[in-house]
Amino acid sequence: MRTEVIEIYQSGKGYKAISKALGLQRTTVRAIIHKWQKHGTVVNLPRSGRPTKITPRAQGRLIREVTKDPRTTSKELQASLASIKVSVHDSTIRKRLGKNGLHGRFPRRKPLLSKKNIRARLNFAKKHLNDWWPNQLLGSGGNYFFTQGHVGLDFFFSLNNKNHHLQTAFCVYLCYI
């Protein structure tokens, strides 16, 4: 796009004609032409700022190690880079990985259920699937679970320290399967 602006400008057209032809703002056309007149090029010029301490080779190594073992810590990666004589802070490593789409996340919590627990729960649910529960309400210490029906229109009062439907309290397991 910038080279097109310069070509049209060299053919003798003005800022207004160039901006209409290419659909750019007049100030954008002016800035491109002034940059070309001053520097002789329209490519992005190098900017000021500290050069990165992580070399492309070290960055590739970081990405390989993290994709191989996602649970690797930034301190372990820092020690790994120290072996190839690249000394950086662990936050620098995390920032570089983030720029490459590798963000640190906490793993999702999994329920502490063994295969045996899962089978037992499933068998219990299958066994009591068609059982009739009084009022379709299960209570446990003030927490209520509805096994079927609607919840929105039901209203009831509860006293603290009272167990409701104690004979069906074991059915609370059905709600967690």
N, C-alpha and C positions, 0 to 999 in steps of 0.2 A: 504494500500500500504506500509506504514511504517513497519507494523508488518511482512509483507511478506519479506521485505528486511532483517529484523532481523532473521527470521526463516532460510532464505537461508544462511545468514552469519554464523549462528550457525551450519549449516550442513557442513561448511568447505570451502565454495566458496569464491573467492576474489571479490574485487570491480568491476573489469572488467567483470567477468562472471555475477554478479548480475545486472549490468547496462544493459548488452545485453539481459538478460532473461526478465527483466521488462520494458525495453525501457526507462530507466532513464539516466540522465547524471551521469558520474562517481563522480563528485563533490557533487551531490545530495545524492548519496548512501553513500559517505564518511561522509557527514554532519549528516545523519540519524544515522549512526553507532556510530559516536562520541557522539551525544546527548544521545544515549542509554547507552553508556559506562559511561558517566559523571553523568547522572541523573537517570538512571535505568528505564526510561520510554520514549515513543516516542510521547505522547500526547502533545498538546500545553500547555506550562507553563504559569502561570499568569504573566502578564506584569506590568511594573510600570505605574503609572498615577493616576490621581485623580479619586476616585470612584464617580459614579453618585449620584447627590443629589435627583433625582426623583426615588422613589421606584417603583417597578413593579405595586403595587396597585395604586399609584398616576398616573402612566402612563396609566393604564387601564381607570381610571376616566377621564383623559384628552381626550382619544380617544372616549370614550362614549359621552362626552359632545359635542365634535366637530362634531361627526357623527349625533347627535341629532339636533344640531343647527350649521350649517356651518358658520354662520355669527358671531359667538362668537369671541370676540377679545382676544388677548393674555393677556391683562390686566385683563379682566374678568376671564380668566382661572387662572391667578396668584392669584386673590382674592379667587377663589374657592379652590385652593390648600392650601392657607393660613388657610382655615377653618379646614383642616385636619393636620395642623401644618407642612406643607412642604413649606419652604421659598426658592423660586428660582426667578431668573430674567426672565422677559418676553421673552428675546431672547433665553434663555435656553428652554423655553416651545416651541418656534417656531422651534428650532433645533430638539427637541425630536419628535415633530409632523412630521417634514420633514423626519426624519429617518424612520417613520412609513408610509410614502407615502402620508401624508396630507400636501400639500404645499399651501401657501397663494396665491390667485389669485384675480385679479380684475374681477368683473362680466362683462359680455358682455353688451355693451350699447344697449338698445332696443329703437326703434323709438317711439317717443311720439305720438302715434296714438291711438285714442280711437276706440272702436268698430264702433261707428257712422262714424268716418273718413274713416275707412277701407271700410265700406259698400258704402259710397259715392264715393270713388275712384274707386271701382270695378264697380259700376253702370255707372260712367262716361266713364271708359275704354270700357265697353261693348257697350255703346251707340255710341261712336265714333270709334269703332274698324275698320269699313270698310270705314270711311271717307277718302277723298282724300286730302292730304296735299301738298301744292305747293313745288316742288323740294325735297320733303321728308326730309326737313331740318328744325329743330326747333331752334330758337335762343333766348337767354336770357342774355343780358348784356355781350356779348362776349363769352359765353359758348354755344357750339353747341351740339345738340343731333340728331343722325340719327335714324329715326323710322324704316327704312328698307333699304336694299341694302348694298353695301360694303362701308367701310370707308377708306381703304388703298389707293385707287387710286384717290380719290377726293382731289382737291386742291383749296383753295380760300383764298383771302385776306380779312381782316376785319379791319375796322376803329374803333378806340375807340369811345365811346359815341354814337354809331349808333345802332339802333335797327333793326335787320333783321327779316323780316316776322312778323311784329307786330301782324297782324291779326291771326297768329297761335301760339302766345306766350302762350296762355292758355293750349296748348297741351303738354307742358313740363311735366305736371302731369303724362302723359302716361308712361314716361320714369322711373318714380319712383315706379310704381306699380309692 
